[in-house]
Amino acid sequence: MIGNLPQTNDINSNTINNTSLKALAFTLPAGNNYSLDNAILRLRAYETGDAPLVQIRNDVGGSDPGSTVLATFTNPTPQGLGTFNYTFTPTGPLTFTAGTKYWLYVTRTSGSFSWQASSPGITPTGIATLSGNRLSFNGGSSFNNSFLFNSFQINATEITGPVASTPEPGAIAALSLFGLGLLGVKGRRNEG
């Protein structure tokens, strides 16, 4: 749906620790909705005892993420000091609504790790568009613009099919008459 993997290299990063966190906004185009599949983050030094907290949050207008958590993810098994792509699976379903802005919010509940970024930076692309890149140094109390495009991918499945619509009044009347006609035929059969 949106992302900038594969990375070109891993020399830039944001450290995610007890005060620093990162939030990236993306906006879906008009059209169909999408169902969240997973999120992939390129992390370094994600070790036993580290506990990332990856969320999809709402947008309240303005330049910072909202406080409503729309989706949380199950943490993958840490692989130690190296740099790896980690796939985070959602703990429940989430439908992304067309034309709506969302935030990928990355923090932690314990430990620390680095969220890697390519150099030169790779702007995220996909059916959604990047619409915010914010960094907090005080646990999310306030945010600043960030110049690093951290390496990630959000995967989602397009929800297709006919859009539910309200039937025309004429169609409702015709179906009602047809139904009454069938009842009349059934009633006559039972009389004999």
N, C-alpha and C positions, 0 to 999 in steps of 0.2 A: 504494500500500500504506500509506504514511504520509507526511505532509508538511503544510506550511502556506503553500504558494503558491496563488494569487498574493499577493504582499506588499501591504501597505497603503501603505508608504513605506519609506525606506531611511536613516533618521537614526541608527539604532543599528548596531553591528558589533563583531566580535571581530577583532583583527589576528592573522593567522597568520604567524609569523616563526620565527627560529631557536630561540626558547625557548617561544613560545605556541602551543598547539594546542587543539582542541575535539573533544569526543566526545559524541554523543547516543545514548542507548539506546532500543531499541524491542522490544516483545514481541509475538509473533504469537499469535493466539487458537488454541484447540483446533480441529481440523478438518483441512482440506487444507493441503498444503505449497504453497509459491510459488517460482517461478523468477525470479531477479533479471533485470530488463530494463536499468535504468540508474538513475543518481542525478543530480538537478539541484540545483545550488547557485547561490545568488545572490551573486556576487562583485564587488568593486570593486577597481580598480587591479591587475587581473591582466594583466601586461605580458610582453613577450618577455624571457626570462631567469628569470621566475618559474616554479617547478615545483611545483604542488600535488601532494600525496600523499594520495589519498582511498582509504580502505579500509573493508571490513566486517570487524569483529573479533568474536571469541568473547566470551562472558561467563563469568566464573569465580565468580560469586556476589559479593555485596558491592556497592559503589557505583562501582567503577572498571572500565574496559574491560580485557579480557584481552589477552594478548600474541600470540595466534595470529591471523594474518591469513588470513581465509577468502576474501576477494576483493579484487582491486586493479582500478583503472580506468585507461583511457587518457585522458590529458588533452586537453581540447578546445583549439582554437587561441585564444590570448589576444586580447582586443579592445582593450586599452589602459586608460586611466585611468577610463573610465566604469564604470557599474554595469550588469551584464548577468546573465541566467540562462545558466549553462553546463551542458551535458549531458555527464556522464562515463559512458562505456560500459565495462562490465566486460571484463577481458582474458580471462576464461574463465567457464564456467557456475558458478552457485551456486544450490543449492536451500535455501530457508529452510524449516526444519522447524517444523511447527505446535507451538504452546505453548513456543517457545524464545525466549530473549532474545539480541539482537545489538546491536552498537555500530557506528554510523557514525563513523569516526575521520578527522579532517581535520588534516593537518599539511603540511609542505613539505620538499622536498629542496634548494631554493635560492630566493632572493628572498623576497618577502613580498607579501601581499595582504590584503584585508579580506573577511570573510564577513558579509554584511549581515543585519540583523534589523529587523523592523517595530516601529513604536512607535505605539500600544501593541502589546505582543507578541501574536502569534497562536500559540496552543497547537496543535502538530501533531495532526492527526486522520487517521483512515483505519481500515482493518481491523486494523492493529497499533496498540498504545498506547505513548505515550512513557513510558519507565521509567527515565530518567536524563538529566542535562544537566550535563556536567562540563567544566571548563576547567583547563588546566595552564599554569603560567608557567615551568616548568623542564624542558621537553622531554619530559614524560610521566613524570617520576620520581614526582610526586604530583599530585593533582587536588583542585580545590575545586568546590563547587556553583556553577552559573552561573544568572543570572536571565534571560539573553537566549535567546529561542527563535529561533535563526538560521533564515533562509529556505531551505527545501530541499524536495525531493520524492524519495522512493524509489519507483520503479515496478517492479512485479513481476506476473507472470501466474500465476493460480491453476492448480494442477495438479489436474485433476479426473479422474474415472473410478473404476471399481470398485477397491476395495482388495484387493490380493492376499491370498488366504487359503489355509490348508491344507485339502485335500479331506478329507471325512469318510472313515473307514476303510471303510464300506460301499460308497461310490462307487469307491474304489480296487479293492476286490474285484470289483465288477461289471465295471469296465473291464478288469481282468485276465482274467476269464472270457470276456468278449467277444473280447478279443484272441486268446486261446487257441482260441476257436471259429473265428475267421477263419483261423488257421493250419491247423486241422484241415481246413477246407473246401478251402484251397489245396493241402494235401498230397494229398487224395483226387483232385483234378483232375489232378495231375501223375502219378498212378499209371496212368492209362488211356491 
